[in-house]
Amino acid sequence: MEKGWAYKWYIVYIKHNDLTQSAKYFKPGTKGAELVADLNVVSDNIFIKNKGNALTSEDFKSFIDKNEITEFYITGADS
């Protein structure tokens, strides 16, 4: 299921990588940078961001533009 069936929404996941040397959490390649193991991942639309704002991910921004997405809802641990 790449889209929410009821509304034809795209379902995406954003992972955060903290690239600063002082990073304690979200370091690339660590458990903190991965999606929660119990999460029921239902699409391959997984993007990585390096800054606080998900829209700073070039790949996510390209996905939005390619699919002409003009409205979206965000949920999650830091949403």
C-alpha positions, 0 to 999 in steps of 0.5 A: 500500500503506497497510498492510503486507500480511502483518500489516495494519500501517499504514505511516506517515512522520514528518517533523520540523520544528525551529521554533526560531530557532537551528535548523540542521537540520530547518527547515521548507521545507528539504531537512533537513525532507523525507523522504529522496529515495530512500525508497520511500514507499508510503502517504499517511500522512505526519505532521509533528512539531515536538518530539522525540517523534512522539506530540507530533504532534496529527495523528499522535495523531488517526490512532492514535486513529481507527484504534484502534492500540495497538501500533506499531514505529518505525524510521528515522534517529532512532528 
